Structures are given as structure tokens and as C-alpha cells.
Amino acid sequence: MKADIDLKMKEQNLDALWVMGAMKHNADMVYFTGIHEVKQVDLFKRVGNPPIVYHFVDMERDEAKKCGLEVHSLDAEKPLDKYLKAHQGDLGKAVAHRLKDVMTELGLHKGKIAISGSTNVQWALCIIEHLKSLLPDVEFVTILRNSPIQQARRTKEEEEVNHVRQMGQITTEVVNRVADFLTSQRVKENRLVDNEGIPIKISDIKSRINLWIAELGAENPQETIFAIGREAGIPHSTGNPDAILELGKPIVFDIFPCEKGGGYFYDFTRTWCIGYANKETARLHAQVLKVHHKILDELEPNVPLKTYQSRACKLFSEMGHKTIAEQSPLDEGYVHSISHGIGLDIHENPFSGITATEQDLLEPGVVFSIEPGLYYPSKEIGIRIEDTAYLNPDGHVEILADYPYDLVLPIKNR
């Protein structure tokens, strides 16, 4: 939570945080500012002080002020043309010298400063290289995975949870619309066809998914997984757009939209067969659902999330499947991790996979996925079931958007 940031900064001996980039589609920035149409910002936060925003373009001043923080227009206070003239038109040097003046005024001419944000890498490297020479007493660092901001973002305030919960309602509404569309089509030669008898493709479904997400006020910055048959057996295959929807073949539908502008995400997966499922698909689906429910039932506060990855591997192994506990990478069986945090990034702290540590705890306040799966591309079968859950302050787990786990979607008009 935001209240933890100063403590986390002190623990890492940091004097300040510097977040670069826009006030949208930029998780660390949005965490402080919210989502606004401001394209280039430098946000500085010193230990014990609130963040201060410096935006580049004066025309965006009214939009920048909506963030509710102390805001400065660099165009108005430190015009770029002055710095360009002083440095013979060299943009990198001009911007770096202007930032040096800002940081000196803030008392950040020395100390240890952690940099984060989403911006043009070439731009950021150029500016930082200049600043290293201009501010030799400053140690610029980047911290992967466990920066103070990332640690603070791990546990959510109730308002943040409500944002995720609302995205869950939008997500499941889209899923409902997809299910209704699929079950309302005609069948010809074991394929779904439209009213004109034209086979329905994966691309047709994805177009509707994107339309419905937009209609409901959200967005889909990362492509939805809607994969059938062999592609369903490859966990991150998004699906062949030209693949035709055939009855009986398993479909992995993994959808993870976010609030418009790059706000909070929701992560959700169901596996469907249209019309009917064969015995092997039904057997594997039942096993995945059993592991899903069992892991949910066993969750306890303040346990490393990787504990449940080990548990999932053990359960699947007892069912006769290979797991990544035995071999990694693995093509068939249980091939990925059981969980990850969810928030302003679709994958964020805590983690449960091979990079997870004892510090990746399932703490009260964490929003996270539970997503067991089994994958057999050689059999043209993939199964994944995923929900987004919240461990509330009382230590109880809440699924943030309920939805049925049915494998078979019956056709209405056969």
C-alpha cells in the first residue's frame, strides 16, 4: 500500500524515487497520479515527502493538475529553448541540464535514486548518461521486481480492489456475450457457421471480444487468448485467427482486459468445448478443476506463494502428469506456475514460479490469480481454469467475479 513506500525506501537506503513516462499505460506512474492525458512526466518522491510532478508540455497543464499532486510545468518554469541555445541545439544535453536544475532544487544533487516507469529506452538512457556526469554524487539504480513502488503495489487498498472487482464484472459480461454468441450459431458438418452458412473463425470471435470490451468502457492492450485444438495445448498461443470453430474441440479462452488508459487488470480463463466433449478432454478438465478448487481451499495468509506451486505440482504428479517440478521447460503436462499478483500490471508481485522467493508472500491485501492447467498439444488438448482472487484483511479468499466452470457449451439451435 502507498503508506508502506517510505518504509520500503528506507529499507533499501534510497533517498528518492524517479518515475518517468506518461500518466497512462505506465503502472508505477499511474499508481501515484491516476490516468490522465499527459504524455511525458518526471515524478520525484523523496523519503518522507509527497511526490512532485514535472510535465514537459505546458498545454497539458490543466490535465496534469487533475492528478491532485504538486505539479510544475517545465515549459513555463524552465523553457527548453533556453537550454537548447546553451547547448548548441543538443536535445539530450538540454533536457539533462534542465533535469539537473530541477533535481538540485529538490535537494537531489546527491544520494541514491531508484528509476522506474515506462518510456522510450533510447531517450531514458541518453538522459541518464548525461545526468551521471552532471550529478556525480547521485547513484542512479534500477530495482527489478522488488522496488519500493512494486512492493507497495503488492497489497491493495479497498479502492484498488474495487477497481479490479469492477473489471471482473466487465470481463465476465464479455465472456457471457461470447458464450451466448457461440451457442446461438448454426452447425454444419461439425462446424459453427453463421446464418449464411459461412464457417466462424477465431478472428470473428476476437473482433467481437474487442468490440464488447470497448463498449463496456475498458480496453484490451494485450491480445486475448482464444485458442482451439493444438493451439489450446500451447499455453500462450493466442490462437490461429483462421482456425474454424469445430464442435468437441477444447478452446482455451484467457481474457485479461484493463481499465481504459492502463488502469487495473482482471485475469480470467475458462476452457470450453462447443456442443460436446470427448472422454479424455472431460477427464483432464475435471482434474484441473479439482486442483483449482483444492488450492483455493488450502490458501493461508503469509505463506510464500511458491508453496502452492509445489502443491499443484504434487497434485498433478499424483494424477499421472509430468510437471515442471521434474523438468523445465516442459512441453506437455503441467507446464507453468499456479499464480501471480494482479493490479496495474497483468503480472506483478507476488509470483509463484521459478523466480519466486520466500518474500513472495500471500499477504492480506494481495489480488492474485489461481490458474492450474494441463497441456497436451500432441492430443490437441489444452485445459486452463483461472480466477482472480483477493485475500482480504481477515484472511479470507474472495473470487472477485464468479462464473460457471462448465466445460460444455450446448448449442441452442441444433
C-alpha positions as a Markdown table, in Angstrom:
| # | Residue | x | y | z |
|---|---|---|---|---|
| 1 | Met | 0.0 | 0.0 | 0.0 |
| 2 | Lys | 1.1 | 3.6 | -0.6 |
| 3 | Ala | 1.6 | 4.0 | 3.2 |
| 4 | Asp | 4.4 | 1.5 | 3.0 |
| 5 | Ile | 6.5 | 3.3 | 0.4 |
| 6 | Asp | 8.7 | 5.4 | 2.7 |
| 7 | Leu | 9.5 | 2.4 | 4.9 |
| 8 | Lys | 10.4 | 0.4 | 1.8 |
| 9 | Met | 12.6 | 3.2 | 0.6 |
| 10 | Lys | 14.5 | 3.4 | 3.9 |
| 11 | Glu | 14.9 | -0.4 | 3.9 |
| 12 | Gln | 16.7 | -0.1 | 0.5 |
| 13 | Asn | 18.7 | 3.0 | 1.5 |
| 14 | Leu | 17.0 | 5.1 | -1.1 |
| 15 | Asp | 16.8 | 8.9 | -1.0 |
| 16 | Ala | 14.3 | 9.3 | -3.7 |
| 17 | Leu | 12.2 | 7.7 | -6.5 |
| 18 | Trp | 12.1 | 8.9 | -10.0 |
| 19 | Val | 9.3 | 7.7 | -12.3 |
| 20 | Met | 9.4 | 8.5 | -16.0 |
| 21 | Gly | 6.8 | 8.5 | -18.7 |
| 22 | Ala | 3.2 | 9.2 | -19.4 |
| 23 | Met | 0.2 | 9.3 | -17.0 |
| 24 | Lys | -1.3 | 6.3 | -18.7 |
| 25 | His | -0.2 | 2.8 | -19.6 |
| 26 | Asn | 2.6 | 3.3 | -17.1 |
| 27 | Ala | 1.9 | 1.3 | -13.9 |
| 28 | Asp | 4.3 | 3.0 | -11.5 |
| 29 | Met | 3.3 | 6.5 | -12.7 |
| 30 | Val | -0.5 | 5.7 | -12.6 |
| 31 | Tyr | -0.1 | 4.3 | -9.1 |
| 32 | Phe | 0.7 | 7.9 | -8.0 |
| 33 | Thr | -1.1 | 10.1 | -10.5 |
| 34 | Gly | -4.1 | 8.1 | -11.8 |
| 35 | Ile | -4.8 | 8.0 | -15.5 |
| 36 | His | -4.6 | 11.3 | -17.4 |
| 37 | Glu | -3.7 | 12.5 | -20.9 |
| 38 | Val | -0.3 | 13.8 | -20.1 |
| 39 | Lys | 2.4 | 12.4 | -22.4 |
| 40 | Gln | 5.8 | 13.0 | -20.7 |
| 41 | Val | 6.3 | 13.4 | -16.9 |
| 42 | Asp | 9.1 | 13.2 | -14.4 |
| 43 | Leu | 7.8 | 12.3 | -10.9 |
| 44 | Phe | 10.1 | 12.6 | -8.0 |
| 45 | Lys | 9.4 | 11.4 | -4.5 |
| 46 | Arg | 11.8 | 12.0 | -1.6 |
| 47 | Val | 11.7 | 9.9 | 1.6 |
| 48 | Gly | 9.1 | 11.4 | 3.9 |
| 49 | Asn | 7.7 | 13.8 | 1.2 |
| 50 | Pro | 4.8 | 13.5 | -1.2 |
| 51 | Pro | 5.5 | 13.1 | -4.9 |
| 52 | Ile | 6.1 | 16.1 | -7.1 |
| 53 | Val | 5.2 | 16.1 | -10.8 |
| 54 | Tyr | 7.1 | 17.9 | -13.6 |
| 55 | His | 5.4 | 17.7 | -17.0 |
| 56 | Phe | 7.0 | 18.7 | -20.3 |
| 57 | Val | 4.3 | 20.4 | -22.3 |
| 58 | Asp | 2.6 | 23.5 | -20.9 |
| 59 | Met | -0.5 | 22.8 | -23.0 |
| 60 | Glu | -1.2 | 19.8 | -20.8 |
| 61 | Arg | -1.1 | 21.8 | -17.5 |
| 62 | Asp | -4.8 | 21.6 | -16.8 |
| 63 | Glu | -4.8 | 17.8 | -17.4 |
| 64 | Ala | -1.7 | 17.4 | -15.3 |
| 65 | Lys | -3.3 | 19.2 | -12.3 |
| 66 | Lys | -6.1 | 16.6 | -12.2 |
| 67 | Cys | -3.6 | 14.2 | -10.6 |
| 68 | Gly | -4.0 | 16.1 | -7.3 |
| 69 | Leu | -0.3 | 16.3 | -6.7 |
| 70 | Glu | 2.0 | 19.3 | -6.7 |
| 71 | Val | 2.5 | 20.0 | -10.4 |
| 72 | His | 5.1 | 22.0 | -12.3 |
| 73 | Ser | 5.2 | 22.9 | -16.0 |
| 74 | Leu | 8.7 | 22.6 | -17.2 |
| 75 | Asp | 7.8 | 24.6 | -20.3 |
| 76 | Ala | 6.6 | 27.5 | -18.2 |
| 77 | Glu | 9.2 | 27.4 | -15.4 |
| 78 | Lys | 12.3 | 26.2 | -17.3 |
| 79 | Pro | 11.7 | 26.8 | -21.1 |
| 80 | Leu | 13.5 | 24.3 | -23.2 |
| 81 | Asp | 14.7 | 26.8 | -25.8 |
| 82 | Lys | 16.9 | 28.4 | -23.2 |
| 83 | Tyr | 18.7 | 25.1 | -22.6 |
| 84 | Leu | 18.9 | 24.3 | -26.3 |
| 85 | Lys | 20.6 | 27.6 | -27.0 |
| 86 | Ala | 23.1 | 27.0 | -24.2 |
| 87 | His | 23.9 | 23.5 | -25.6 |
| 88 | Gln | 24.0 | 24.2 | -29.3 |
| 89 | Gly | 20.7 | 22.5 | -30.1 |
| 90 | Asp | 21.7 | 19.2 | -28.5 |
| 91 | Leu | 18.3 | 17.9 | -27.2 |
| 92 | Gly | 19.8 | 15.2 | -24.9 |
| 93 | Lys | 22.1 | 17.7 | -23.2 |
| 94 | Ala | 19.4 | 20.4 | -23.0 |
| 95 | Val | 16.9 | 18.1 | -21.3 |
| 96 | Ala | 19.5 | 16.6 | -19.0 |
| 97 | His | 20.7 | 20.0 | -17.8 |
| 98 | Arg | 17.2 | 21.1 | -17.2 |
| 99 | Leu | 16.6 | 18.0 | -15.1 |
| 100 | Lys | 19.8 | 18.6 | -13.2 |
| 101 | Asp | 18.5 | 22.0 | -12.2 |
| 102 | Val | 15.2 | 20.5 | -11.1 |
| 103 | Met | 16.9 | 17.8 | -9.1 |
| 104 | Thr | 19.3 | 20.3 | -7.5 |
| 105 | Glu | 16.4 | 22.5 | -6.4 |
| 106 | Leu | 14.7 | 19.4 | -4.9 |
| 107 | Gly | 17.9 | 18.6 | -2.9 |
| 108 | Leu | 18.5 | 15.5 | -5.1 |
| 109 | His | 22.0 | 16.6 | -6.2 |
| 110 | Lys | 23.4 | 13.6 | -4.2 |
| 111 | Gly | 22.2 | 10.3 | -2.8 |
| 112 | Lys | 20.7 | 7.1 | -4.2 |
| 113 | Ile | 17.7 | 7.4 | -6.6 |
| 114 | Ala | 15.7 | 4.5 | -8.0 |
| 115 | Ile | 14.4 | 4.9 | -11.5 |
| 116 | Ser | 11.3 | 3.3 | -12.9 |
| 117 | Gly | 8.5 | 3.9 | -15.4 |
| 118 | Ser | 7.6 | 3.2 | -19.0 |
| 119 | Thr | 9.2 | 5.4 | -21.6 |
| 120 | Asn | 11.4 | 5.4 | -24.7 |
| 121 | Val | 14.5 | 3.4 | -23.7 |
| 122 | Gln | 16.8 | 5.3 | -26.0 |
| 123 | Trp | 15.6 | 8.6 | -24.5 |
| 124 | Ala | 15.9 | 7.4 | -21.0 |
| 125 | Leu | 19.5 | 6.0 | -21.5 |
| 126 | Cys | 20.6 | 9.2 | -23.1 |
| 127 | Ile | 19.3 | 11.5 | -20.3 |
| 128 | Ile | 20.6 | 9.2 | -17.5 |
| 129 | Glu | 24.1 | 9.0 | -19.1 |
| 130 | His | 24.3 | 12.8 | -19.2 |
| 131 | Leu | 23.0 | 13.1 | -15.6 |
| 132 | Lys | 25.7 | 10.7 | -14.3 |
| 133 | Ser | 28.2 | 13.3 | -15.4 |
| 134 | Leu | 26.3 | 16.3 | -14.3 |
| 135 | Leu | 25.4 | 14.8 | -10.8 |
| 136 | Pro | 28.4 | 12.7 | -9.9 |
| 137 | Asp | 27.3 | 12.4 | -6.3 |
| 138 | Val | 24.0 | 10.7 | -7.3 |
| 139 | Glu | 23.8 | 6.9 | -7.6 |
| 140 | Phe | 21.1 | 6.0 | -10.1 |
| 141 | Val | 19.7 | 2.5 | -9.7 |
| 142 | Thr | 17.0 | 0.3 | -11.1 |
| 143 | Ile | 15.5 | -2.4 | -9.0 |
| 144 | Leu | 13.9 | -5.4 | -10.7 |
| 145 | Arg | 10.7 | -6.9 | -9.2 |
| 146 | Asn | 11.1 | -5.5 | -5.6 |
| 147 | Ser | 11.4 | -1.7 | -5.9 |
| 148 | Pro | 9.5 | 0.2 | -3.1 |
| 149 | Ile | 6.7 | 1.0 | -5.6 |
| 150 | Gln | 6.3 | -2.6 | -6.6 |
| 151 | Gln | 6.4 | -3.8 | -3.0 |
| 152 | Ala | 3.7 | -1.2 | -2.1 |
| 153 | Arg | 1.6 | -2.2 | -5.1 |
| 154 | Arg | 1.6 | -5.8 | -4.0 |
| 155 | Thr | -1.1 | -5.2 | -1.3 |
| 156 | Lys | -4.2 | -3.3 | -2.4 |
| 157 | Glu | -6.3 | -0.7 | -0.6 |
| 158 | Glu | -10.1 | -1.3 | -0.8 |
| 159 | Glu | -10.5 | 1.3 | -3.5 |
| 160 | Glu | -8.0 | -0.6 | -5.7 |
| 161 | Val | -9.7 | -3.9 | -5.0 |
| 162 | Asn | -13.0 | -2.3 | -6.1 |
| 163 | His | -11.3 | -1.3 | -9.4 |
| 164 | Val | -10.3 | -4.9 | -10.0 |
| 165 | Arg | -13.7 | -6.1 | -9.0 |
| 166 | Gln | -15.4 | -3.8 | -11.5 |
| 167 | Met | -13.1 | -5.1 | -14.2 |
| 168 | Gly | -14.2 | -8.6 | -13.2 |
| 169 | Gln | -17.8 | -7.6 | -13.9 |
| 170 | Ile | -16.8 | -6.3 | -17.3 |
| 171 | Thr | -14.7 | -9.3 | -18.1 |
| 172 | Thr | -17.4 | -11.9 | -17.2 |
| 173 | Glu | -20.0 | -9.8 | -19.1 |
| 174 | Val | -17.8 | -10.1 | -22.2 |
| 175 | Val | -17.4 | -13.8 | -21.5 |
| 176 | Asn | -21.2 | -14.2 | -21.2 |
| 177 | Arg | -21.6 | -12.5 | -24.6 |
| 178 | Val | -19.1 | -14.8 | -26.2 |
| 179 | Ala | -20.8 | -17.9 | -24.8 |
| 180 | Asp | -24.2 | -16.6 | -26.0 |
| 181 | Phe | -22.9 | -15.9 | -29.4 |
| 182 | Leu | -21.2 | -19.3 | -29.8 |
| 183 | Thr | -24.3 | -21.3 | -28.5 |
| 184 | Ser | -26.6 | -19.3 | -30.8 |
| 185 | Gln | -24.9 | -20.3 | -34.1 |
| 186 | Arg | -25.9 | -23.0 | -36.5 |
| 187 | Val | -23.9 | -26.2 | -37.0 |
| 188 | Lys | -22.9 | -27.6 | -40.4 |
| 189 | Glu | -20.6 | -30.6 | -40.8 |
| 190 | Asn | -19.5 | -30.4 | -37.1 |
| 191 | Arg | -18.5 | -26.7 | -37.5 |
| 192 | Leu | -20.1 | -23.5 | -36.3 |
| 193 | Val | -21.5 | -21.4 | -39.2 |
| 194 | Asp | -23.3 | -18.2 | -39.4 |
| 195 | Asn | -26.8 | -17.6 | -41.0 |
| 196 | Glu | -25.3 | -17.7 | -44.5 |
| 197 | Gly | -23.5 | -21.0 | -43.8 |
| 198 | Ile | -20.0 | -19.4 | -43.6 |
| 199 | Pro | -17.8 | -21.1 | -41.0 |
| 200 | Ile | -17.0 | -19.0 | -38.0 |
| 201 | Lys | -13.3 | -18.4 | -37.3 |
| 202 | Ile | -11.2 | -17.4 | -34.3 |
| 203 | Ser | -10.7 | -14.0 | -35.8 |
| 204 | Asp | -14.5 | -13.4 | -35.9 |
| 205 | Ile | -14.7 | -14.1 | -32.1 |
| 206 | Lys | -11.7 | -11.9 | -31.3 |
| 207 | Ser | -13.2 | -9.0 | -33.2 |
| 208 | Arg | -16.4 | -9.3 | -31.1 |
| 209 | Ile | -14.4 | -9.6 | -27.9 |
| 210 | Asn | -12.5 | -6.3 | -28.6 |
| 211 | Leu | -15.7 | -4.6 | -29.6 |
| 212 | Trp | -17.6 | -5.7 | -26.4 |
| 213 | Ile | -14.6 | -4.7 | -24.2 |
| 214 | Ala | -14.6 | -1.2 | -25.7 |
| 215 | Glu | -18.4 | -0.9 | -25.5 |
| 216 | Leu | -18.2 | -1.6 | -21.7 |
| 217 | Gly | -15.6 | 1.1 | -21.3 |
| 218 | Ala | -12.4 | -1.0 | -20.9 |
| 219 | Glu | -9.6 | -1.9 | -23.2 |
| 220 | Asn | -7.5 | -4.9 | -24.3 |
| 221 | Pro | -3.9 | -3.8 | -24.6 |
| 222 | Gln | -2.6 | -7.4 | -24.8 |
| 223 | Glu | -4.3 | -9.8 | -27.2 |
| 224 | Thr | -6.9 | -12.2 | -25.8 |
| 225 | Ile | -6.1 | -15.9 | -25.9 |
| 226 | Phe | -8.8 | -17.8 | -27.8 |
| 227 | Ala | -7.2 | -21.0 | -29.0 |
| 228 | Ile | -8.7 | -24.2 | -30.2 |
| 229 | Gly | -7.2 | -27.7 | -30.6 |
| 230 | Arg | -3.5 | -28.0 | -30.8 |
| 231 | Glu | -3.0 | -24.2 | -30.1 |
| 232 | Ala | -5.0 | -24.7 | -26.9 |
| 233 | Gly | -2.3 | -27.1 | -25.8 |
| 234 | Ile | 0.4 | -24.4 | -26.1 |
| 235 | Pro | -0.3 | -22.1 | -23.0 |
| 236 | His | 0.5 | -18.7 | -24.5 |
| 237 | Ser | -0.6 | -19.4 | -28.1 |
| 238 | Thr | -3.2 | -16.7 | -28.8 |
| 239 | Gly | -4.9 | -18.9 | -31.3 |
| 240 | Asn | -4.7 | -19.2 | -35.1 |
| 241 | Pro | -7.0 | -16.4 | -36.4 |
| 242 | Asp | -8.0 | -18.6 | -39.4 |
| 243 | Ala | -8.9 | -21.6 | -37.3 |
| 244 | Ile | -12.5 | -22.7 | -37.7 |
| 245 | Leu | -14.6 | -23.4 | -34.6 |
| 246 | Glu | -15.4 | -27.1 | -34.5 |
| 247 | Leu | -17.6 | -28.9 | -32.1 |
| 248 | Gly | -16.0 | -31.0 | -29.4 |
| 249 | Lys | -12.5 | -29.4 | -29.6 |
| 250 | Pro | -11.3 | -27.7 | -26.4 |
| 251 | Ile | -11.0 | -23.9 | -26.5 |
| 252 | Val | -8.8 | -22.1 | -24.0 |
| 253 | Phe | -10.3 | -18.6 | -23.5 |
| 254 | Asp | -8.0 | -16.4 | -21.5 |
| 255 | Ile | -9.1 | -12.8 | -21.3 |
| 256 | Phe | -7.3 | -10.0 | -19.4 |
| 257 | Pro | -8.6 | -6.5 | -20.1 |
| 258 | Cys | -7.9 | -3.4 | -18.1 |
| 259 | Glu | -9.4 | -0.1 | -17.3 |
| 260 | Lys | -9.2 | 2.4 | -20.2 |
| 261 | Gly | -5.8 | 4.2 | -20.2 |
| 262 | Gly | -3.9 | 1.4 | -18.5 |
| 263 | Gly | -5.6 | 1.0 | -15.1 |
| 264 | Tyr | -6.3 | -2.2 | -13.2 |
| 265 | Phe | -6.5 | -5.5 | -14.9 |
| 266 | Tyr | -8.6 | -8.6 | -14.5 |
| 267 | Asp | -7.3 | -12.1 | -15.4 |
| 268 | Phe | -9.8 | -14.9 | -16.3 |
| 269 | Thr | -9.7 | -18.2 | -18.1 |
| 270 | Arg | -12.2 | -20.9 | -18.9 |
| 271 | Thr | -11.9 | -23.9 | -21.2 |
| 272 | Trp | -14.9 | -24.8 | -23.3 |
| 273 | Cys | -16.0 | -27.4 | -25.8 |
| 274 | Ile | -18.9 | -26.4 | -28.1 |
| 275 | Gly | -21.6 | -29.0 | -28.2 |
| 276 | Tyr | -19.8 | -31.9 | -26.5 |
| 277 | Ala | -16.5 | -33.0 | -25.1 |
| 278 | Asn | -14.7 | -36.3 | -25.6 |
| 279 | Lys | -13.9 | -38.5 | -22.6 |
| 280 | Glu | -10.2 | -37.5 | -22.4 |
| 281 | Thr | -10.9 | -33.8 | -22.5 |
| 282 | Ala | -13.6 | -34.2 | -19.8 |
| 283 | Arg | -11.2 | -36.2 | -17.7 |
| 284 | Leu | -8.4 | -33.6 | -17.9 |
| 285 | His | -10.9 | -30.8 | -17.3 |
| 286 | Ala | -12.1 | -32.5 | -14.1 |
| 287 | Gln | -8.6 | -32.9 | -12.9 |
| 288 | Val | -7.7 | -29.3 | -13.5 |
| 289 | Leu | -10.9 | -28.1 | -11.8 |
| 290 | Lys | -10.1 | -30.4 | -8.8 |
| 291 | Val | -6.6 | -28.8 | -8.4 |
| 292 | His | -8.1 | -25.3 | -8.8 |
| 293 | His | -10.6 | -25.9 | -6.0 |
| 294 | Lys | -8.2 | -27.7 | -3.8 |
| 295 | Ile | -5.5 | -24.9 | -4.0 |
| 296 | Leu | -8.2 | -22.3 | -3.3 |
| 297 | Asp | -9.3 | -24.3 | -0.2 |
| 298 | Glu | -5.8 | -24.6 | 1.1 |
| 299 | Leu | -4.7 | -21.0 | 0.8 |
| 300 | Glu | -3.5 | -19.4 | 4.1 |
| 301 | Pro | -2.2 | -15.8 | 4.8 |
| 302 | Asn | 1.5 | -15.0 | 4.9 |
| 303 | Val | 2.6 | -18.2 | 3.1 |
| 304 | Pro | 5.1 | -18.0 | 0.2 |
| 305 | Leu | 3.1 | -18.3 | -3.0 |
| 306 | Lys | 5.5 | -20.8 | -4.4 |
| 307 | Thr | 4.3 | -23.2 | -1.7 |
| 308 | Tyr | 1.1 | -23.6 | -3.7 |
| 309 | Gln | 3.1 | -24.1 | -6.9 |
| 310 | Ser | 4.8 | -27.1 | -5.2 |
| 311 | Arg | 1.4 | -28.3 | -4.1 |
| 312 | Ala | -0.1 | -28.0 | -7.6 |
| 313 | Cys | 2.9 | -30.0 | -9.0 |
| 314 | Lys | 2.4 | -32.7 | -6.4 |
| 315 | Leu | -1.3 | -33.0 | -7.1 |
| 316 | Phe | -0.8 | -33.2 | -10.8 |
| 317 | Ser | 2.0 | -35.7 | -10.4 |
| 318 | Glu | -0.2 | -37.9 | -8.3 |
| 319 | Met | -2.7 | -37.8 | -11.2 |
| 320 | Gly | -0.1 | -39.2 | -13.5 |
| 321 | His | 1.1 | -36.0 | -15.3 |
| 322 | Lys | 4.6 | -34.6 | -15.7 |
| 323 | Thr | 5.2 | -31.2 | -14.1 |
| 324 | Ile | 7.8 | -28.5 | -14.2 |
| 325 | Ala | 8.9 | -29.6 | -10.8 |
| 326 | Glu | 10.5 | -32.6 | -12.6 |
| 327 | Gln | 11.6 | -30.9 | -15.8 |
| 328 | Ser | 11.7 | -27.3 | -17.1 |
| 329 | Pro | 10.9 | -26.3 | -19.7 |
| 330 | Leu | 8.2 | -28.9 | -20.3 |
| 331 | Asp | 6.1 | -29.3 | -23.4 |
| 332 | Glu | 3.3 | -31.5 | -22.1 |
| 333 | Gly | 1.6 | -31.8 | -18.7 |
| 334 | Tyr | 1.6 | -29.1 | -16.1 |
| 335 | Val | 4.0 | -26.6 | -17.6 |
| 336 | His | 3.6 | -23.2 | -15.9 |
| 337 | Ser | 3.1 | -21.6 | -12.5 |
| 338 | Ile | -0.1 | -21.6 | -10.4 |
| 339 | Ser | -0.3 | -17.9 | -9.5 |
| 340 | His | 0.8 | -14.3 | -9.8 |
| 341 | Gly | -0.2 | -10.9 | -8.5 |
| 342 | Ile | -2.6 | -8.8 | -10.5 |
| 343 | Gly | -3.1 | -5.0 | -10.4 |
| 344 | Leu | -1.8 | -2.2 | -12.6 |
| 345 | Asp | 0.2 | -4.9 | -14.4 |
| 346 | Ile | -1.3 | -8.1 | -15.5 |
| 347 | His | 1.6 | -9.9 | -13.9 |
| 348 | Glu | 3.0 | -8.4 | -10.8 |
| 349 | Asn | 4.2 | -9.3 | -7.3 |
| 350 | Pro | 3.9 | -11.7 | -5.7 |
| 351 | Phe | 5.0 | -14.6 | -8.0 |
| 352 | Ser | 4.9 | -18.3 | -7.6 |
| 353 | Gly | 7.2 | -19.6 | -10.4 |
| 354 | Ile | 10.9 | -20.2 | -10.8 |
| 355 | Thr | 11.8 | -16.6 | -9.9 |
| 356 | Ala | 9.7 | -16.5 | -6.8 |
| 357 | Thr | 11.4 | -16.2 | -3.4 |
| 358 | Glu | 10.3 | -16.6 | 0.3 |
| 359 | Gln | 9.4 | -12.9 | 0.1 |
| 360 | Asp | 6.6 | -13.5 | -2.4 |
| 361 | Leu | 4.1 | -13.9 | 0.3 |
| 362 | Leu | 0.3 | -14.3 | 0.0 |
| 363 | Glu | -0.3 | -11.4 | 2.4 |
| 364 | Pro | -3.7 | -9.9 | 3.3 |
| 365 | Gly | -4.5 | -7.3 | 0.6 |
| 366 | Val | -3.0 | -9.3 | -2.3 |
| 367 | Val | -5.0 | -9.7 | -5.5 |
| 368 | Phe | -3.8 | -12.8 | -7.3 |
| 369 | Ser | -4.6 | -15.5 | -9.9 |
| 370 | Ile | -5.2 | -19.2 | -9.4 |
| 371 | Glu | -4.7 | -20.9 | -12.8 |
| 372 | Pro | -3.8 | -24.6 | -12.9 |
| 373 | Gly | -3.7 | -26.2 | -16.4 |
| 374 | Leu | -2.8 | -29.3 | -18.4 |
| 375 | Tyr | -1.5 | -29.2 | -21.9 |
| 376 | Tyr | -1.2 | -31.9 | -24.5 |
| 377 | Pro | -0.7 | -30.4 | -27.9 |
| 378 | Ser | 0.0 | -33.9 | -29.3 |
| 379 | Lys | -3.6 | -34.8 | -28.4 |
| 380 | Glu | -4.9 | -31.3 | -29.5 |
| 381 | Ile | -6.0 | -30.7 | -25.9 |
| 382 | Gly | -5.3 | -27.8 | -23.6 |
| 383 | Ile | -7.2 | -27.0 | -20.3 |
| 384 | Arg | -6.8 | -24.0 | -18.1 |
| 385 | Ile | -9.1 | -22.6 | -15.4 |
| 386 | Glu | -8.3 | -19.2 | -13.9 |
| 387 | Asp | -9.9 | -16.9 | -11.4 |
| 388 | Thr | -8.8 | -13.6 | -9.9 |
| 389 | Ala | -9.0 | -13.7 | -6.1 |
| 390 | Tyr | -8.4 | -11.4 | -3.2 |
| 391 | Leu | -7.1 | -12.2 | 0.2 |
| 392 | Asn | -9.0 | -9.8 | 2.4 |
| 393 | Pro | -7.7 | -8.3 | 5.7 |
| 394 | Asp | -9.5 | -11.0 | 7.7 |
| 395 | Gly | -7.5 | -13.7 | 5.8 |
| 396 | His | -10.4 | -14.9 | 3.7 |
| 397 | Val | -10.2 | -15.6 | 0.0 |
| 398 | Glu | -12.8 | -13.9 | -2.3 |
| 399 | Ile | -13.2 | -14.7 | -6.0 |
| 400 | Leu | -13.8 | -11.2 | -7.4 |
| 401 | Ala | -16.1 | -12.3 | -10.2 |
| 402 | Asp | -18.0 | -15.6 | -10.1 |
| 403 | Tyr | -18.5 | -17.5 | -13.3 |
| 404 | Pro | -19.5 | -21.1 | -14.0 |
| 405 | Tyr | -16.8 | -23.8 | -14.7 |
| 406 | Asp | -18.9 | -25.8 | -17.2 |
| 407 | Leu | -16.8 | -27.4 | -19.9 |
| 408 | Val | -19.5 | -28.0 | -22.5 |
| 409 | Leu | -21.4 | -25.1 | -24.1 |
| 410 | Pro | -24.6 | -26.7 | -25.5 |
| 411 | Ile | -25.8 | -25.5 | -28.9 |
| 412 | Lys | -29.2 | -23.9 | -28.7 |
| 413 | Asn | -30.2 | -24.3 | -32.4 |
| 414 | Arg | -29.1 | -27.8 | -33.4 |
